[in-house]
C-alpha cells in the first residue's frame, strides 16, 4: 500500500530570457523528451543547433538539482535512472525593435525571447501488479477492433439488399 502512495520526485531547471524564439528551442527539446539523461546529454551535445549548448547546460543543472536535493533531504535518487520528463520552451517578453526602411520610414519587428524549462524524474521499475494491470486491457482492445471491422460489412450488406 505504501508503494501506491509514493510520489515520483521531479527535479527541474530553468533558463529564462534566452535570445531565441521558442520555436527554435523546441526543435532541440523535442529530441530529448522521454530519453534517459545520459542519452539526452549525448543527443544535445552532438546537435548542430545554436540552442543546443544552452539546453545542455539546463539539463546538467536539472541533474545537479536532483543530486543536491537527494543529498539534502536524504532521498535515494539514482542518477542513472533519471529521464527527461518534460522539456518546454515558453515564450518570454518580446523586444520591440525598429529597422530602417526606404524614404525615411521605419519598420517595426520583434525579437523573441524564450524561457526553457527541463524537468527530470526517476524512472521507477515496474512492479508485478502494475505489469499485470497493463497487460489486461490489451485483449479488450482487440475485441473492440473486431467489432469495428464487422460493423461496416453489415451496413454494406444492408445497402445492397435495400437496392
C-alpha positions as CSV (number, residue, x, y, z in Angstrom):
1,X,0.0,0.0,0.0
2,X,2.9,2.3,0.7
3,X,4.2,1.9,-2.9
4,X,0.9,3.1,-4.3
5,X,1.1,6.4,-2.3
6,X,4.8,7.0,-3.1
7,X,5.2,10.1,-5.2
8,X,7.6,10.3,-8.2
9,X,10.1,13.1,-7.4
10,X,10.7,15.7,-10.2
11,X,13.7,18.0,-10.4
12,X,13.7,21.0,-12.7
13,X,15.9,23.7,-14.0
14,X,15.1,26.9,-15.9
15,X,16.9,29.2,-18.2
16,X,15.0,32.4,-18.6
17,X,15.2,35.2,-21.2
18,X,17.2,33.2,-23.8
19,X,17.7,35.2,-27.0
20,X,16.0,32.8,-29.4
21,X,12.4,32.1,-30.4
22,X,10.7,29.3,-28.6
23,X,10.1,27.5,-31.9
24,X,13.8,27.1,-32.5
25,X,14.4,25.9,-28.9
26,X,11.6,23.4,-29.2
27,X,13.4,21.7,-32.2
28,X,16.1,20.6,-29.8
29,X,13.9,20.0,-26.8
30,X,11.7,17.6,-28.8
31,X,14.8,15.5,-29.5
32,X,15.4,14.8,-25.8
33,X,11.8,14.4,-24.4
34,X,11.4,11.0,-22.7
35,X,15.1,10.0,-23.1
36,X,17.3,8.7,-20.3
37,X,19.5,11.5,-19.0
38,X,22.8,10.1,-20.4
39,X,21.3,9.6,-23.9
40,X,19.8,13.1,-23.8
41,X,23.1,14.6,-22.9
42,X,24.8,12.8,-25.8
43,X,22.0,13.9,-28.2
44,X,22.2,17.5,-27.2
45,X,26.0,17.6,-27.2
46,X,26.2,16.5,-30.8
47,X,23.4,18.6,-32.1
48,X,24.2,21.3,-34.6
49,X,21.6,23.8,-33.4
50,X,22.7,27.1,-31.8
51,X,20.5,26.5,-28.8
52,X,22.0,23.0,-28.0
53,X,24.7,24.2,-25.6
54,X,22.2,26.3,-23.6
55,X,19.8,23.3,-23.4
56,X,22.7,21.0,-22.4
57,X,23.5,23.4,-19.6
58,X,19.9,23.5,-18.4
59,X,19.8,19.7,-18.5
60,X,23.0,19.4,-16.5
61,X,21.6,21.8,-14.0
62,X,18.5,19.7,-13.5
63,X,20.6,16.7,-12.9
64,X,22.7,18.6,-10.3
65,X,19.5,19.7,-8.7
66,X,18.4,16.1,-8.4
67,X,21.6,15.1,-6.7
68,X,21.7,18.1,-4.4
69,X,18.1,17.7,-3.3
70,X,18.5,14.0,-2.7
71,X,21.5,14.6,-0.5
72,X,19.8,17.4,1.4
73,X,16.6,15.5,2.0
74,X,18.2,12.1,2.4
75,X,16.3,10.7,-0.6
76,X,17.5,7.7,-2.6
77,X,17.8,9.1,-6.2
78,X,19.8,7.1,-8.7
79,X,21.1,9.4,-11.4
80,X,21.4,6.5,-13.8
81,X,17.6,6.0,-13.6
82,X,16.7,9.7,-14.3
83,X,14.9,10.5,-17.6
84,X,13.7,13.8,-19.1
85,X,10.1,14.0,-18.1
86,X,9.3,17.4,-19.7
87,X,11.2,19.8,-21.8
88,X,9.4,23.0,-22.6
89,X,10.2,26.4,-24.2
90,X,7.8,29.0,-23.2
91,X,7.6,32.4,-24.8
92,X,9.2,35.3,-22.8
93,X,8.7,39.0,-23.3
94,X,9.3,40.4,-26.8
95,X,11.8,43.1,-27.5
96,X,10.4,45.7,-29.9
97,X,13.0,46.9,-32.4
98,X,12.9,49.3,-35.4
99,X,14.5,48.6,-38.8
100,X,15.3,51.5,-41.2
101,X,13.1,51.4,-44.3
102,X,13.2,53.4,-47.6
103,X,12.3,57.0,-47.8
104,X,12.9,57.7,-44.1
105,X,10.3,55.3,-42.8
106,X,10.8,52.7,-40.1
107,X,9.6,49.1,-39.9
108,X,8.9,47.5,-36.5
109,X,9.9,44.0,-35.8
110,X,10.1,41.9,-32.6
111,X,13.0,39.9,-31.1
112,X,11.6,36.9,-29.3
113,X,12.8,35.5,-26.0
114,X,12.3,32.0,-24.6
115,X,12.1,30.5,-21.1
116,X,13.4,27.0,-21.2
117,X,12.3,24.5,-18.6
118,X,13.6,21.0,-18.3
119,X,12.2,18.5,-15.7
120,X,13.9,15.2,-14.9
121,X,12.3,12.4,-12.8
122,X,13.4,9.0,-11.6
123,X,12.1,6.1,-13.7
124,X,10.6,3.5,-11.3
125,X,10.9,-0.2,-12.2
126,X,7.5,-1.8,-13.0
127,X,6.0,-3.9,-10.2
128,X,4.4,-7.2,-11.0
129,X,1.0,-5.8,-10.0
130,X,1.2,-2.9,-12.4
131,X,2.6,-5.1,-15.2
132,X,-0.4,-7.4,-14.9
133,X,-2.8,-4.4,-14.9
134,X,-1.2,-3.0,-18.0
135,X,-1.4,-6.3,-19.9
136,X,-5.1,-6.8,-19.1
137,X,-6.6,-4.0,-21.3
138,X,-4.7,-5.3,-24.5
139,X,-7.1,-8.2,-25.2
140,X,-10.1,-5.9,-24.7
141,X,-8.8,-3.6,-27.4
142,X,-8.5,-6.5,-29.8
143,X,-12.2,-7.4,-29.3
144,X,-13.3,-3.9,-30.0
145,X,-11.3,-3.7,-33.2
146,X,-13.0,-7.0,-34.4
147,X,-16.4,-5.5,-33.7
148,X,-15.5,-2.3,-35.6
149,X,-14.4,-4.5,-38.6
150,X,-17.6,-6.4,-38.7
151,X,-19.9,-3.4,-38.5
152,X,-19.1,-1.9,-41.9
153,X,-19.7,-5.2,-43.6
154,X,-23.2,-5.4,-42.1
155,X,-24.0,-1.9,-43.3
156,X,-22.8,-2.7,-46.8
157,X,-25.0,-5.8,-46.9
158,X,-28.0,-3.8,-45.7
159,X,-27.5,-1.2,-48.5
160,X,-27.2,-3.9,-51.2
161,X,-30.4,-5.6,-50.0
162,X,-32.3,-2.3,-50.0
163,X,-31.3,-1.6,-53.6
